Amino acid sequence: MAVPTTQHSESKEKSPGSNFLTWIRRTGASIASPIFAVVLAMVAGGIVIMFTTSGSLSDRFSAAISAYQALWQGSFGSLQSLSFTLVIVGPLIFAGISVAIAFRAGLFNIGAEGQLAVGSLVACIIGLNATHWPGWLLIPTMVIASALAGAVWGGIAGALKAWRGAHEVVTTIMLNWIAFFVADYFIGGPLKDPNAANSTSALPPQGTFPTISSFYNATLGRFLPQIANPNQYFVDVTFIFAIIALIVYWFIYARTTFGYEIRVIGLNPKAARYAGIPVKWNTFAVMALAGAFAGLGGAFRLMGQFPYYLSGSTFRIDYVGFDAIGVALLGKTTAIGIFFAALLFGGLRQGAGLMQLNANVPGDLVYIIQALVLFCIAADFLTAIERSWPNWLTFRRKPALATAGAGIKIADLPGNENGDARSESFMDIGSQASDLTAEQDVDERFNS
């Protein structure tokens, strides 16, 4: 029997220039669609402003430009505005990771807000009942407990999905409302501040995090120039933990066996099960891990931002857990994508007030833009447009077909006792090659 054989020695390593071009293509393919969606949403938002304002066409166009200028000024136009934006971005990163890591496994985690609420509540309970503990003990305890609480809350949905087949969208939504009302009970009952209307007491000072500016002045500021008026910059050191969380998330999905397994499960659960991957346990683990990230986001927001207490009905009107779905989708579930998507959503939230005040544009335009961004991501207009582009403008490389007979050698394999040329060693080699090809395909699809 004749089979095609190839020599591994004939395959040459790619040159640095070829590797760079491959990286450019992957980067372009990963960021082109989100950027196009944002630009298209901004254009559509400008059209909405022009339709809702009065005057001539030039006046309406000027109103749209003024609105976006005010939006930029309120979100990134100054260091103080940037610090306000980063306050929103930090929790969005944690919640975005929570949604993204579940999505990698083919799961849709709608419960980030409930997991965030549980993490905040547990951190608050510990902080208010251990006021005599030193900071070096209290802060790690609050952080670890909040992560465990979020993991338990997410793990419930994961266990129901893995062993009972319950859809994670339904269970996480129901768990959200359970978390909201449980939090309201504690805030208005056992944890209620007797001197406040409907809120808990503030955390003890040793259980809170300082702002980045104050922390800098107290450490590096002793040797370097200090920041003047540090109290006007509200972003706290938990934002640094959010960046660390992004690095941890990247390491988990790109450099660990667990990350590879959840990516395979997300692509094809049946194939993963056939390959020996424990699908049920990984489903439970990934939802628990998603809940842990969200729980950390809730605890860090409580411990990092004044006035360091929880108010009644806070989580029912909170937007972080639900904006995180847009952050994860816009960021293509990658670490760097989540960071920039969180910056965008945080900037829209922060700049809406100044846009409404200075440009006389309703702040609800921000919600319209967010919805348009997600609509454009879901519709994937860029792919349809890309089909009409010339090949040199296309970031997504199409697989090339091999020329018939090019670089292929034909070898006759010796037959076995039954005259069948397929030996066990040949089958093993083919199986290994198939597995390697599948692994490379999974890595390329998700790392890009």
N, C-alpha and C positions, 0 to 999 in steps of 0.2 A: 504494500500500500504506500502511496506517495503522499507526503504531507509537506507543507511549507515550513521551512526552518529558517531562523535568523540568528546571526551571531551577535552576542552582546558586545563583542569588541568592536563591531562595525558602527555601533551607535556612539557618536561623538558627543562630548559634553557641550552644552550650549556656551557660546561666548558671552562675556560680560555685557556686550552690547545687545545681544539677543535677550538675555535675562532682563535687562533694563526695559527693552521694548515690551516684553511680556508683562512686566510690572506696570508699565504705563497703560497697557490695554486693560489689565484687571482693575486698576484704580479708576480709569475712565469709565469702565462698565459699571462699577459700583457707585460712582458719584453722579454720573450723567443723569440718570432717571430722577433721583431726589432733587437735584438742582433744577432740572427742567420743570418738575412739579411745583417747586417753590416759585420760580419765575412766572409760570403760567398762572398760579394762584394770585400772585401780586398784580399781574396784569388784569385778571378778572376782578380783583378787589378794586383796582383803580377805575375800572368801568362802572362798577357798582357806585362808587363815590360820584362819578360824573353824572350818572343817572339820577342820583338823589339830591344833587345840589342844583341851585338855580343860577341863571345868568347865561352868558354866551358860551360858546364851545371853549374859547380860550380861558374863560373864568372857571369853567368846570375842570379843565385840565390843570389849571393852577391850584385848584382846591385839592385835587388828587395828589399833586406833587407836595403841597404843604402838609397834607395828612401824613404822607410817608416820611417827610422830614421830621415832623413832630414825633412820629413813631420811633425813628432812629435816635433822635435826641433824648427821648425818654428812656430808651433801653440801653444804648451803647454810646451816647454822645458825650459822656463825661465819666470820670472815674467813679463819681458818686452814683450815677445812673447804672454803670456797669456793676457796681457792688450790689445794688438793689436787684439787678437781674440775676446775678449769681446766687443770691439767696433763694430764688425760685428754681434755679437750674439744679442745685444740689439734690433736693428730694426727687426731682424729675429724673435724674440720672439713676438713682437707686431703683425707682419704680420702673423706669425704662428697661433696666437690666432684668428686672423681675419678669416683665412681659417677654423680653427678647429670648431669654434662656429657655423659657417654656416653648416659645414658638420654634426654636431650633429643634425641639423634639416633636414638632407637629401638634403642640397643644396651645390652646388659646386661653391665656390667663387673664380673665376679666376681674380677678379678685385682688389686684394689687392694692386697691384702696382699702379693702377690708383687712388685708395683711398689714398694711401700713398703720391702720387704726389699732390693731391688736398690739403691734410693736410699741406704739406710742403709749398705749394704756398700761402695758406691763412695766415699761420704763418709769412711768409716772407713779405707779403703785410702789415700786421699790424705792424710788427717790423720796417719796413722802413718808415712808415708813422706816427709812434708815438714815434719818437726818444727822445722826451722830457718827456715822461712818466717815472715815477720811476719804478724800477724793481719789487717791490711788486705788482704793478698793471699791468705792461706790460707782465710779464711772465704768470700769470694766464689767462690773456685775450688771449694771443697767443695759449696757450694750449687748452683752452675751445673752441676757434674758430676753431682750427684745428680738434678737435674731432667732432664738429658739421658739418664741411665741409665734413669730411669723412663719417659721418652718412648720410648726404644728398646724397652723391654719391652712397653709398651702398643702401640707401633706394629707390633710383630710380629703381635699378634692382629688389629689393624686391617687390615694388609696381607693376612693370610690370609682375613679376612672379605671384603675388597673384591675381590680378584683370584682367589681360589680358592673362595669360597663357604663356607669353614669357619665353623661356628657359634662366635661369640665366647665363649659360656658354656663350651664344651668346651676351647677353646684357652687361655682365661685360667686355668681350673682347672689344666690341665696345666703352664702356665707358672708358676703359683704353686709347685707342688711342685719344679719345676726350680730356681726361685729359692731355696726353702728349703734344699735339699740343697747347692746351690752355696755358700750362705752358711755352712752348717755345715762344709763343707770348708775354707773360708778361716778360719773362726773356730777350728777345731781344728787347722789346719795352718799355712799361711804367716803368718797374723796372730796366732797363739796367743801369749799371754803366758807365758814360761817359768816364771814364779812363780805362775801361776794354774792351776786345774784344767781349765777348759774355757771360756776367754774371751779376748778380745783385750786388749791394753794400753789404758790410758785415753788419750783424745785429749790433745794438748798444750794447755796453758791458753789459748794464743792462738787455738785453734780451737774454743772453747766460747762459749756465750752466758751472761750473768749472769741472775740472777733480776730480776724487775721491781722488787722492793723495794730490792735493792742498787743497781740502775741508777738508780733514783729518788734514793736518798741520795747517789749520786756525782755527780748532775747537778742536778736541781731542788732536791734537799735542801740544797744550799748556800745557797739563798735562802729556801726554804720550810721548814716544820717537817719534821723527818726522821721516818722510820718506825722505831719502837723494835723491837729484835730482828728485823731483816730476814731472818735465816736461817730463821725459822719459816714463812715464806711461800714455797712451793716453785715457784710459777708463774714461768716465765722469759719473757724478752722475745720468744721465738718465738710466743707467743700473739698478740702485736700483728701479727706477720706473717700469722697465720691470719686475723685480721680483714681485713687488706689483701687476702689471697687471695680472701675472700668478695666484696669490692668489685670486684676484677678479674674474678672469675667473673660477677658481675652485669653488668658492662660488656660482657663478651664476648657473652653470650647476648641482652642486651637492646638493645645500642647498636652492634653491628657487623654488617657484611654476612655474615661467617662465622657469627655466632650465628643470624641469620635463616635462613641456608641449612641449618644443621643442624636447626633446628626444623622446617623444611619437609620435610627428609629423614625426620625422625622421624614426621611425620604421614603422608606418602605418598611413598615413594621413587620410584615410577613417575612421579608428577606432577612431582617435583623433576627427574627426568632429562628429562622432556619439556620442562620450562621452561629447560633448559640448565644446570642446576646440576651441577657435577662430583661425582656421588655417590660414586664410588670414592675419589677423592682426599680428599674431606671425611670419609669414613668412616675412612680412614687417619689423617687429621689429628686428628680428634676423639679417637680412641683414644690417639694419641701425647700429645695435650694432657692427657687424663685420667691417663695414666701419669706425666707430668711433675708434676702436682699431688700424686699419691701419693708419688712419689720425694722431693719437697720435704718432705712430712710425715715420712717416715722420717729424712731427714737432720736436720731441726730437732729431732726428738725425741732423737736421739743427741747432738746438739751442745748441747741445752738442759738436759738432765736428768742429774744425778749418778747413777751414777759415770762416765758418758761412755765406756762401752765396750759391746761386744756379747758376749752369752753364747750358748753352744751351745743349739740347739733353741728359741731365743727366738721365732722367727717361726712355728714350727709350732704353738705354743700361744698365739700372740698373738690378740687379739680385735678389734683396731682395724679392720682391713680388712674384716672380716665384719660388725661392727656398723655400718660405714659404709653398708651396703646399707639397713639400717633407718633410718639417719639421713636418707639421700637420699629414701627413700619417704615417711617421716613428714613431712619438710620440703617435700614436693611439688616437689622439685628447685629450689626458689627459694633465694636467698641468705639471706634472713632466716629462712626455714623451716629451712634446714640449721643455722643458728646455734642456734636454740632446740631443735631435735631433738638436736643434739650436747650441749647443756646437760642435757637430760633423760637421755640415755643415760649421759653422764659422771656425773651425779648418782646415778643408779641404781648404777653400778659403785662409786663412791666410798662411798656410804652403806650398801652391803650389809654391810660388816664391822661397823659400829656397830649395825646392826639385828640382826645375829646375836648380837652380844655383849650388848647391853642388853635386847633384847626376846625373846631366845631363839627367834628365828625363823630358819630355814635361809636362808643367803645365796642358795640356788638360787631363792628366790622372785623375785629380780631377773630371772633368765632367763625365768621364767614370765611376768612382767609384760611384758618385751620381746617375747616371742612373742605375747602377747595383743594388744599394740599393733599389731604387724604384721598379725595376723589380722584385727583390726577395720578396719585401713586397706584390706586386700585385699577384705574382704567389703563395705565401704562401706555399713554399716548406716544411716548418716545419710541417704543418698539415699532409701532405702526409707521411713524415718520421715518424711522431708520431704514425701513425696507426700501425706500426710494432713494436713499443716499448712495453715493459712490462708495466703493469698498474702502478707499483710503480714509473716509470720514467715519467708518464704522468701528466702534470700540470692541464690539463683540466679535471675536474671530470665529469664522465658520470653519468647521472641520474639513480638512482637505482630504480628498479621496486619493488613494494610492494608485499610481499607474499600473496597469496590468503587467505583471511579470517583473516590475522594477524592484531590484534588490531582494528578490525571493529565490531561494534555492530549493530544489526539490530533492528529497532524500527518501530512499526506500527503507522502511522499517522492517526488521525481520519478523516473520510471523511466529505465533506461538503454536502450541500443539494442535490447536483447532484451525490453524491457518489464518487467525485473526491478527492483524498487525497492531492492534491497540493493546499495548501492554500497560501494566499498572503504573510503571514509572512515567509513561507518556501521559496517562490520565492525571497523575499527580502534578506534572509540570503544567498541564493545561489548566488544572484547577487553581494552582498558585498564580498563574498569569492572569486568569479571570478575576481572582480576588484582588490582585494588585491593581488591575485596571479599574475595578470598581472603587477601590480605595482612593486612587488618584482622582477619579471623577468626582467623588464626594468632596474631597479636599478642595478641588479647584472651584466647585460650585459654591461652597460656603465661605472659603477664605477670600474669594473675590468680592 
